[in-house]
Amino acid sequence: MSSEALPVADRWWRTHDVGDGVTLLVEGHITPMLESNVWHVRGRDADLVVDTANGIGALRPAIEELSSGRPVIAVATHGHFDHVGGLAEFDDRRCHEADAAETRRPFSVRIERDAQPDGVDEMFAYYGFDVPERTIESLPLDGFDVAGWVAPGAEPTSFVSDGDVIDLGDRQLEVLHVPGHTPGSIALWEAATGLLFSGDTAYVDARLGFDDLEAAEASLRRLKSLPVRRVCAGHDRSFEGDELRRLLEGLLHGGLATL
């Protein structure tokens, strides 16, 4: 099928108000394997964007509909291509320094199967998917270059470290360095509300992946110690703290060895 045969999407982003001043955005019209969560957190003095998806369709206009002119801080929980794709659209771009190189130059996923780099088949298979002929079913805009698109990176404007606080005026989120999925993986913890933005360190309904199991175990134990009320994860649905604790119990009592 030629790129001319693909329709132009009326709206690229699916959005859902999840409460607590948080909105979920997910790129529409892409293969399920590449769907990842963008979280918009509304603050009094500034807004926060946690992860920026693949960068196929422009994210900033969708965020501007929610931010009402407030400054926006964009933070990547880790450097994988499906979480940093829209980072370059924002003036304030933050990640952990250990993932800076990958944030600048993420794995070069393409749209057309014939152009995919080595390793894509294995990556899709690990999560239980076949590689489609195209990773999109619609175009984000007229004239979009299907053949030329490659997963974009971004130069961070600053780095976050464990214990840093992202201050939105009336909301403060603490940076937790939780390596394991990647060396620079972070989570964001809002103690006042019990919200945890876990990135790809913890989610449900899909297979987890860790590059360093020893580091992952320590990170999961750290998350288990928190009085989490709700988790806003890097993929799939948000879920309650009790479900997180059950997930972590299973991983810490033999589940990690099966990944």
VOBA-1610 file (N, C-alpha, C; in pm, whole numbers, padded with zeros to 5 digits, always signed):
BEGIN
Met+00085-00119+00000Met+00000+00000+00000Met+00088+00123+00000Ser+00063+00218-00087Ser+00143+00339-00096Ser+00102+00436+00013Ser+00193+00531+00043Ser+00162+00630+00146Ser+00043+00715+00105Glu+00022+00733-00028Glu-00091+00812-00073Glu-00224+00747-00036Ala-00224+00616-00014Ala-00348+00545+00018Ala-00383+00558+00166Leu-00292+00604+00247Leu-00320+00618+00389Leu-00402+00744+00413Pro-00508+00735+00493Pro-00586+00855+00524Pro-00513+00944+00623Val-00550+01070+00628Val-00498+01163+00727Val-00591+01160+00848Ala-00534+01138+00966Ala-00615+01129+01087Ala-00680+01263+01120Asp-00806+01260+01161Asp-00873+01382+01205Asp-00807+01437+01331Arg-00768+01347+01420Arg-00701+01387+01543Arg-00604+01276+01580Trp-00478+01310+01601Trp-00375+01209+01622Trp-00378+01153+01764Trp-00410+01236+01863Trp-00398+01196+02003Trp-00532+01158+02063Arg-00535+01045+02134Arg-00647+01011+02219Arg-00618+01068+02358Thr-00715+01130+02420Thr-00693+01190+02552Thr-00800+01140+02648His-00761+01131+02776His-00853+01085+02879His-00816+01151+03012Asp-00913+01219+03072Asp-00893+01279+03204Asp-00901+01168+03309Val-00790+01147+03382Val-00787+01038+03480Val-00804+01090+03623Gly-00834+01218+03639Gly-00850+01274+03772Gly-00719+01322+03830Asp-00725+01386+03945Asp-00607+01439+04014Asp-00532+01540+03929Gly-00601+01607+03835Gly-00534+01704+03750Gly-00442+01642+03649Val-00466+01516+03614Val-00379+01442+03522Val-00460+01399+03400Thr-00400+01417+03282Thr-00460+01374+03156Thr-00366+01276+03088Leu-00423+01167+03039Leu-00348+01068+02962Leu-00363+01099+02813Leu-00250+01098+02742Leu-00250+01112+02596Leu-00179+00992+02535Val-00238+00935+02432Val-00179+00821+02361Val-00190+00849+02212Glu-00079+00826+02141Glu-00083+00842+01995Glu-00182+00743+01934Gly-00276+00794+01857Gly-00368+00707+01787Gly-00309+00660+01655His-00375+00563+01595His-00345+00523+01458His-00208+00458+01443Ile-00153+00400+01550Ile-00026+00329+01540Ile-00045+00186+01589Thr+00048+00099+01553Thr+00040-00040+01595Thr+00044-00048+01748Pro-00034-00138+01809Pro-00041-00144+01955Pro+00095-00160+02023Met+00188-00228+01960Met+00319-00248+02020Met+00388-00114+02052Leu+00363-00013+01973Leu+00431+00116+01991Leu+00352+00215+02074Glu+00232+00178+02118Glu+00155+00270+02201Glu+00223+00288+02337Ser+00242+00411+02375Ser+00298+00442+02507Ser+00225+00563+02563Asn+00234+00580+02692Asn+00155+00682+02760Asn+00232+00813+02778Val+00163+00921+02751Val+00208+01056+02784Val+00115+01106+02895Trp+00174+01156+03003Trp+00095+01206+03115Trp+00115+01357+03127His+00004+01430+03124His+00006+01575+03147His-00044+01601+03288Val+00039+01670+03367Val+00005+01701+03506Val-00012+01853+03517Arg-00130+01894+03555Arg-00160+02037+03564Arg-00113+02092+03698Gly-00038+02202+03693Gly+00005+02271+03814Gly-00041+02415+03814Arg-00016+02484+03924Arg-00057+02625+03933Arg+00035+02715+03852Asp+00167+02692+03865Asp+00265+02780+03802Asp+00327+02720+03678Ala+00323+02588+03666Ala+00379+02519+03550Ala+00312+02384+03538Asp+00320+02327+03420Asp+00266+02194+03396Asp+00381+02098+03367Leu+00354+01971+03388Leu+00453+01867+03367Leu+00403+01771+03260Val+00492+01732+03171Val+00466+01624+03076Val+00562+01511+03107Val+00509+01394+03136Val+00589+01277+03167Val+00588+01186+03044Asp+00702+01178+02977Asp+00723+01103+02854Asp+00651+01166+02735Thr+00701+01137+02615Thr+00651+01209+02497Thr+00626+01117+02377Ala+00611+00986+02402Ala+00572+00889+02300Ala+00673+00882+02185Asn+00626+00848+02065Asn+00713+00815+01953Asn+00754+00934+01867Gly+00679+01043+01873Gly+00713+01158+01792Gly+00667+01149+01649Ile+00568+01065+01622Ile+00515+01055+01485Ile+00423+01173+01457Gly+00331+01198+01548Gly+00246+01316+01539Gly+00287+01419+01642Ala+00277+01548+01609Ala+00322+01654+01699Ala+00247+01650+01831Leu+00321+01652+01941Leu+00262+01646+02076Leu+00234+01783+02132Arg+00320+01879+02107Arg+00308+02008+02176Arg+00172+02076+02153Pro+00115+02075+02032Pro-00018+02138+02018Pro-00123+02074+02107Ala-00117+01942+02125Ala-00214+01876+02212Ala-00191+01916+02357Ile-00065+01933+02399Ile-00035+01977+02535Ile-00078+02122+02556Glu-00060+02205+02455Glu-00097+02345+02468Glu-00248+02362+02488Glu-00326+02268+02438Glu-00471+02271+02462Glu-00502+02251+02610Leu-00411+02186+02682Leu-00432+02155+02823Leu-00362+02252+02917Ser-00254+02315+02871Ser-00168+02392+02961Ser-00211+02537+02980Ser-00299+02587+02896Ser-00354+02723+02912Ser-00246+02829+02927Gly-00136+02814+02854Gly-00030+02912+02852Gly+00073+02899+02962Arg+00057+02804+03054Arg+00157+02786+03159Arg+00284+02725+03101Pro+00400+02752+03160Pro+00523+02685+03117Pro+00508+02534+03132Val+00578+02460+03046Val+00570+02315+03045Val+00709+02256+03066Ile+00720+02166+03161Ile+00842+02089+03186Ile+00820+01949+03131Ala+00905+01906+03040Ala+00893+01772+02981Ala+01004+01684+03037Val+00966+01571+03094Val+01060+01479+03157Val+01045+01341+03094Ala+01157+01282+03056Ala+01158+01145+03004Ala+01193+01050+03117Thr+01109+00948+03138Thr+01139+00849+03241Thr+01256+00760+03202His+01284+00750+03072His+01401+00676+03023His+01418+00710+02876Gly+01526+00661+02817Gly+01565+00706+02684Gly+01514+00624+02567His+01420+00535+02586His+01372+00453+02474His+01291+00536+02375Phe+01299+00496+02250Phe+01242+00574+02139Phe+01095+00606+02158Asp+01018+00515+02221Asp+00875+00536+02235Asp+00839+00622+02355His+00940+00682+02419His+00916+00772+02531His+00981+00908+02511Val+01068+00923+02412Val+01139+01050+02392Val+01108+01114+02256Gly+01015+01057+02179Gly+00994+01102+02042Gly+00950+01246+02028Gly+00872+01295+02124Gly+00826+01434+02117Gly+00902+01529+02206Leu+01010+01483+02267Leu+01081+01565+02366Leu+01137+01693+02305Ala+01184+01686+02181Ala+01246+01803+02117Ala+01148+01917+02095Glu+01020+01891+02104Glu+00920+01995+02083Glu+00911+02094+02200Phe+00972+02059+02314Phe+00957+02139+02435Phe+01087+02212+02467Asp+01074+02330+02525Asp+01192+02411+02557Asp+01265+02358+02680Asp+01191+02301+02774Asp+01248+02249+02898Asp+01242+02096+02891Arg+01358+02033+02866Arg+01364+01890+02837Arg+01459+01823+02936Arg+01409+01730+03015Arg+01490+01672+03121Arg+01489+01519+03114Cys+01602+01460+03152Cys+01613+01316+03167Cys+01725+01289+03266His+01745+01163+03302His+01860+01126+03385His+01983+01118+03297Glu+02096+01161+03349Glu+02218+01166+03268Glu+02259+01029+03216Ala+02229+00922+03290Ala+02268+00789+03246Ala+02196+00745+03119Asp+02084+00810+03086Asp+02012+00779+02962Asp+02025+00891+02859Ala+02116+00985+02882Ala+02126+01100+02793Ala+02166+01060+02652Ala+02261+00968+02638Ala+02308+00930+02504Ala+02195+00869+02423Glu+02115+00783+02488Glu+02004+00720+02415Glu+01892+00820+02388Thr+01872+00915+02478Thr+01773+01019+02454Thr+01810+01102+02332Arg+01939+01130+02318Arg+01985+01207+02201Arg+01971+01125+02072Arg+01998+00996+02081Arg+01999+00912+01962Arg+01935+00777+01994Pro+01803+00773+01996Pro+01735+00648+02032Pro+01742+00545+01920Phe+01705+00424+01954Phe+01699+00315+01858Phe+01619+00359+01735Ser+01675+00338+01616Ser+01625+00402+01494Ser+01509+00327+01429Val+01399+00316+01503Val+01279+00252+01448Val+01227+00335+01331Arg+01179+00263+01229Arg+01119+00327+01112Arg+00971+00290+01104Ile+00903+00336+01002Ile+00761+00305+00986Ile+00740+00184+00897Glu+00815+00173+00789Glu+00795+00064+00694Glu+00881-00056+00732Arg+00822-00174+00726Arg+00891-00296+00770Arg+01024-00315+00699Asp+01028-00292+00569Asp+01151-00315+00492Asp+01265-00223+00534Ala+01233-00114+00601Ala+01337-00017+00642Ala+01377-00032+00788Gln+01315-00124+00861Gln+01343-00136+01004Gln+01487-00181+01029Pro+01548-00133+01136Pro+01686-00173+01169Pro+01690-00314+01227Asp+01806-00372+01229Asp+01824-00502+01294Asp+01781-00493+01440Gly+01715-00596+01485Gly+01670-00601+01623Gly+01523-00573+01642Val+01457-00517+01542Val+01314-00486+01556Val+01232-00614+01568Asp+01261-00715+01487Asp+01185-00840+01494Asp+01193-00899+01635Glu+01313-00902+01693Glu+01331-00958+01826Glu+01259-00875+01931Met+01262-00743+01917Met+01195-00655+02013Met+01044-00678+02010Phe+00985-00680+01892Phe+00842-00704+01881Phe+00806-00842+01936Ala+00887-00942+01903Ala+00858-01079+01946Ala+00862-01091+02098Tyr+00955-01022+02163Tyr+00967-01029+02309Tyr+00837-00988+02376Tyr+00769-00888+02318Tyr+00644-00840+02375Tyr+00521-00905+02312Gly+00543-01006+02226Gly+00432-01085+02173Gly+00366-01030+02049Phe+00440-00953+01968Phe+00383-00893+01848Phe+00463-00932+01725Asp+00396-00935+01610Asp+00463-00944+01481Asp+00489-00803+01430Val+00594-00786+01353Val+00622-00655+01294Val+00527-00632+01178Pro+00448-00525+01180Pro+00355-00499+01071Pro+00426-00441+00949Glu+00358-00443+00835Glu+00413-00382+00715Glu+00436-00233+00735Arg+00349-00169+00811Arg+00365-00030+00851Arg+00322-00017+00996Thr+00390+00069+01071Thr+00355+00087+01212Thr+00244+00190+01231Ile+00196+00253+01125Ile+00084+00346+01134Ile-00025+00304+01036Glu-00149+00339+01071Glu-00262+00312+00983Glu-00320+00439+00923Ser-00277+00554+00973Ser-00316+00684+00921Ser-00197+00777+00929Leu-00204+00888+00857Leu-00099+00989+00861Leu-00132+01095+00964Pro-00033+01147+01036Pro-00062+01254+01132Pro-00093+01388+01064Leu-00045+01406+00942Leu-00074+01527+00866Leu-00052+01500+00718Asp-00113+01581+00635Asp-00098+01565+00492Asp+00048+01587+00451Gly+00101+01500+00367Gly+00238+01512+00321Gly+00341+01450+00413Phe+00298+01381+00518Phe+00391+01317+00611Phe+00480+01218+00536Asp+00609+01222+00565Asp+00708+01141+00493Asp+00720+01003+00559Val+00639+00909+00512Val+00639+00775+00569Val+00775+00708+00551Ala+00830+00718+00433Ala+00956+00649+00404Ala+01074+00711+00477Gly+01071+00841+00500Gly+01186+00910+00558Gly+01184+00921+00709Trp+01070+00895+00772Trp+01061+00914+00915Trp+01149+00813+00990Val+01219+00860+01093Val+01296+00773+01181Val+01278+00826+01323Ala+01274+00738+01421Ala+01251+00778+01560Ala+01343+00893+01599Pro+01288+01007+01640Pro+01370+01124+01669Pro+01420+01127+01813Gly+01535+01184+01833Gly+01588+01208+01966Gly+01583+01355+02000Ala+01644+01390+02114Ala+01644+01529+02159Ala+01764+01552+02249Glu+01815+01673+02247Glu+01921+01713+02338Glu+01858+01761+02469Pro+01885+01694+02581Pro+01828+01742+02708Pro+01879+01883+02741Thr+01793+01964+02800Thr+01836+02096+02846Thr+01888+02091+02988Ser+01853+01985+03063Ser+01908+01965+03198Ser+01885+01820+03237Phe+01953+01780+03344Phe+01943+01643+03393Phe+01876+01642+03531Val+01804+01533+03558Val+01747+01512+03689Val+01825+01403+03761Ser+01829+01412+03891Ser+01898+01315+03975Ser+01805+01269+04086Asp+01841+01158+04146Asp+01762+01104+04256Asp+01746+01208+04367Gly+01622+01228+04410Gly+01594+01324+04516Gly+01559+01463+04468Asp+01581+01492+04341Asp+01538+01621+04288Asp+01387+01636+04301Val+01340+01759+04308Val+01197+01787+04316Val+01158+01873+04197Ile+01056+01831+04126Ile+00998+01910+04018Ile+00881+01987+04077Asp+00895+02119+04080Asp+00800+02205+04151Asp+00707+02272+04049Leu+00578+02244+04061Leu+00478+02304+03974Leu+00403+02418+04042Gly+00452+02460+04159Gly+00388+02567+04235Gly+00306+02510+04348Asp+00197+02443+04314Asp+00111+02380+04414Asp+00131+02229+04420Arg+00223+02177+04341Arg+00248+02033+04338Arg+00399+02011+04329Gln+00447+01912+04403Gln+00588+01878+04400Gln+00602+01728+04376Leu+00684+01692+04278Leu+00708+01552+04245Leu+00856+01522+04263Glu+00884+01417+04337Glu+01022+01378+04365Glu+01071+01280+04259Val+01195+01301+04215Val+01259+01211+04119Val+01318+01092+04195Leu+01282+00972+04151Leu+01339+00849+04204Leu+01419+00781+04094His+01547+00762+04116His+01629+00689+04019His+01604+00541+04041Val+01546+00474+03940Val+01508+00333+03953Val+01566+00254+03834Pro+01699+00238+03830Pro+01760+00166+03718Pro+01715+00021+03713Gly+01731-00037+03595Gly+01694-00176+03573Gly+01639-00194+03434His+01535-00119+03401His+01485-00120+03263His+01588-00057+03172Thr+01642+00056+03215Thr+01759+00120+03155Thr+01843+00175+03270Pro+01969+00211+03244Pro+02052+00265+03353Pro+01999+00394+03412Gly+01932+00475+03329Gly+01883+00604+03376Gly+01733+00611+03398Ser+01667+00498+03414Ser+01523+00500+03438Ser+01491+00575+03567Ile+01385+00655+03560Ile+01337+00725+03679Ile+01188+00702+03694Ala+01140+00726+03816Ala+00998+00738+03845Ala+00977+00873+03910Leu+00855+00921+03907Leu+00820+01048+03971Leu+00714+01020+04076Trp+00736+01068+04197Trp+00652+01035+04312Trp+00594+01163+04371Glu+00462+01171+04375Glu+00393+01284+04437Glu+00336+01235+04569Ala+00406+01260+04677Ala+00367+01207+04808Ala+00232+01261+04853Ala+00201+01386+04819Ala+00078+01448+04867Ala-00047+01379+04812Thr-00038+01323+04694Thr-00153+01257+04632Thr-00139+01105+04625Gly-00018+01054+04649Gly+00005+00911+04634Gly+00016+00865+04491Leu+00044+00959+04400Leu+00058+00925+04258Leu+00203+00888+04228Leu+00219+00778+04155Leu+00350+00734+04109Leu+00349+00727+03957Phe+00440+00799+03893Phe+00461+00789+03749Phe+00580+00696+03730Ser+00552+00573+03689Ser+00650+00464+03700Ser+00730+00439+03575Gly+00699+00508+03463Gly+00770+00477+03339Gly+00752+00330+03305Asp+00861+00266+03260Asp+00853+00124+03225Asp+00909+00034+03334Thr+00928+00090+03454Thr+00974+00007+03565Thr+00861-00081+03618Ala+00738-00034+03609Ala+00624-00114+03656Ala+00500-00077+03575Tyr+00444-00175+03509Tyr+00312-00162+03447Tyr+00248-00300+03448Val+00120-00306+03414Val+00047-00432+03416Val-00010-00460+03277Asp-00053-00585+03256Asp-00119-00629+03133Asp-00024-00644+03015Ala+00106-00633+03036Ala+00204-00656+02930Ala+00334-00701+02996Arg+00420-00761+02917Arg+00546-00813+02970Arg+00642-00700+03003Leu+00703-00707+03119Leu+00806-00612+03156Leu+00941-00656+03100Gly+01034-00562+03091Gly+01167-00595+03042Gly+01274-00518+03119Phe+01377-00590+03165Phe+01485-00528+03241Phe+01620-00569+03183Asp+01707-00471+03164Asp+01843-00499+03117Asp+01934-00544+03230Asp+01904-00502+03353Asp+01988-00530+03469Asp+01898-00580+03581Leu+01893-00712+03602Leu+01801-00768+03700Leu+01838-00732+03843Glu+01967-00722+03872Glu+02008-00686+04008Glu+01965-00544+04041Ala+01987-00452+03947Ala+01943-00315+03969Ala+01791-00307+03976Ala+01724-00385+03891Ala+01578-00385+03890Ala+01522-00430+04024Glu+01581-00533+04082Glu+01532-00581+04211Glu+01538-00472+04317Ala+01649-00401+04323Ala+01662-00292+04421Ala+01559-00182+04392Ser+01537-00150+04267Ser+01441-00046+04231Ser+01299-00087+04266Leu+01264-00213+04241Leu+01130-00260+04273Leu+01106-00262+04423Arg+01208-00297+04500Arg+01195-00293+04646Arg+01172-00150+04693Arg+01236-00057+04627Arg+01216+00083+04664Arg+01073+00127+04637Leu+01020+00091+04522Leu+00882+00127+04490Leu+00785+00061+04587Lys+00815-00061+04626Lys+00728-00135+04717Lys+00718-00066+04853Ser+00817+00011+04890Ser+00818+00078+05021Ser+00730+00203+05023Leu+00683+00247+04907Leu+00607+00372+04899Leu+00458+00347+04923Pro+00389+00440+04988Pro+00243+00427+05007Pro+00166+00473+04882Val+00185+00401+04773Val+00128+00442+04644Val-00023+00422+04644Arg-00094+00523+04598Arg-00239+00513+04581Arg-00277+00475+04439Arg-00207+00536+04343Arg-00236+00507+04202Arg-00109+00518+04122Val-00098+00432+04020Val+00019+00430+03931Val-00022+00477+03793Cys+00052+00574+03740Cys+00041+00618+03601Cys+00166+00564+03531Ala+00148+00456+03455Ala+00261+00379+03404Ala+00298+00421+03262Gly+00407+00365+03214Gly+00456+00399+03080Gly+00375+00339+02968His+00302+00232+02998His+00219+00165+02898His+00090+00116+02964Asp-00012+00100+02882Asp-00137+00041+02926Asp-00206+00127+03031Arg-00293+00068+03109Arg-00382+00144+03197Arg-00311+00190+03324Ser-00372+00290+03388Ser-00331+00323+03523Ser-00393+00219+03618Phe-00334+00205+03737Phe-00385+00103+03829Phe-00358+00144+03972Glu-00424+00075+04063Glu-00421+00115+04203Glu-00298+00061+04276Gly-00271+00121+04391Gly-00154+00084+04469Gly-00154-00061+04511Asp-00271-00116+04546Asp-00276-00256+04586Asp-00232-00348+04472Glu-00270-00313+04349Glu-00229-00395+04236Glu-00078-00382+04211Leu-00024-00263+04234Leu+00120-00247+04223Leu+00191-00337+04324Arg+00143-00337+04447Arg+00210-00418+04550Arg+00203-00567+04517Arg+00092-00612+04460Arg+00083-00753+04418Arg+00181-00782+04305Leu+00189-00689+04210Leu+00284-00705+04100Leu+00426-00715+04152Leu+00463-00625+04242Leu+00599-00623+04294Leu+00629-00747+04378Glu+00533-00791+04454Glu+00552-00915+04531Glu+00586-01031+04438Gly+00509-01043+04329Gly+00535-01152+04236Gly+00671-01143+04169Leu+00710-01021+04133Leu+00840-01004+04069Leu+00953-01032+04166Leu+00939-00989+04289Leu+01046-01003+04387Leu+01055-01144+04445His+00952-01223+04423His+00955-01363+04472His+00956-01459+04354Gly+01051-01438+04265Gly+01075-01530+04156Gly+01033-01483+04019Gly+00948-01381+04012Gly+00899-01337+03882Gly+01005-01274+03793Leu+01103-01207+03854Leu+01208-01144+03774Leu+01285-01248+03694Ala+01304-01364+03751Ala+01384-01468+03685Ala+01316-01522+03560Thr+01185-01499+03546Thr+01113-01552+03429Thr+01111-01454+03313Leu+01157-01331+03334Leu+01152-01229+03228Leu+01264-01250+03126
//
